[in-house]
Amino acid sequence: MSELKATPGPYFRDCNADMAFGVYAVVNGERKNIVNWQGLARPYSDGQANAHLLAASWEMYDALKAITDCYGSGLSVDKFIEVVDDFMMEGRAALSKARGEKT
């Protein structure tokens, strides 16, 4: 399986005074825009929700990858449950971020 080719995360949601939403990452100490769009092209709530979802994408990817990497790894059932439980907590936090909830 190939590795994900994308700007490294984590990603963060942003909104400027013109209601233009965007998602950015900090790469090598510098802000790098991932995606920007004008808030006027769609309802405010849609733009905000889209930005939250995109901002959580790396955390969701990492949690799902960790869980799938454990599957078939030869861990005992008890150890597998213990390890996956940690990743499930990370996944729940990513879903909360995607919904725009404060963590």
N, C-alpha and C positions, 0 to 999 in steps of 0.2 A: 504494500500500500504506500502511495506517495504521501509526502508531508503536505500540509496546508501551505499554500503560497499566498500570503497576505501580509499586510503591514502588521507587525507585532502589536499585541495589546498590552494592557487593557485599553478599551475605548471609553470615551467619556462623551456625554451629551452636552450640547451647548445651544443657547438661543441668544441672539443679539437684539438690539432695540427695535429692529425692523421686523421682528418675529420670523427671522430666517433661522431655521434649525440646522444643526450640523452635528457631526460626530468626528471626534479627533482622537489622536493618540499622541503620547509623548515618546519620541524616538531620539535616542542620543541627546536627551536634554532639550530637544526642540519640539514645539507643537507641530504636528503634521495633520492636516485636514484629511479625513477619510471620505466624507461626503457632505455636501452642503445643498440645501434647497430653500427656495423662497417659501415662507409660510403663507403668503397670500394665494398661492396656487392651490391650496387645499385647506380644509378647516384646521384651525389651530390645534384642536385635540388630535387630529390625525397626524399632523407633523410632529407633535410632541410624542405621541405613542410610537411612531416610527423611529424617532431618534432614540428613545429608551430601548427599544428592541435591538437596534443595531449596536448601541453602546454595550449591551450585554452579550453580544455574540461570542467574544473570545472566552468569557467565563463559561458560557454554555458549551462551547466546543471543547474546552479543557475538561469539564466535568464528564461529558459524554465519552470523550476519548479515554479518560482514565477508567471509567466503568467498563467500556468495551475491551480495553487492554487487559483488564483483570479476568475477563471471561475466558475460560480455557487456559488459564495460566498455571494450572496445577495446584493452586492453593487449596487447602482443606476447606470444607464448607464453612466451618466456624470462622476461619481467617478471612475467607472471601467476604462473608457477611460483614465482618468488622471493617475491612478495607473499603468495601463498597459503601458502607454507611457513611464514612467520612466524605466520599465523593458525592453522595446524595445530598449531604448538607451543603456542599459547594454548589451543586446543581440548584437546590432550593434558593440559595442566595442569588444565583444568576437569574432565576426566574423572577425573583422579587425585583431585581434591578431592571429587568425587561419590562415589568409592569409599572416602573417608575416609583416604586415604593421606597421609602426611606429605610436604610438598613443600619 
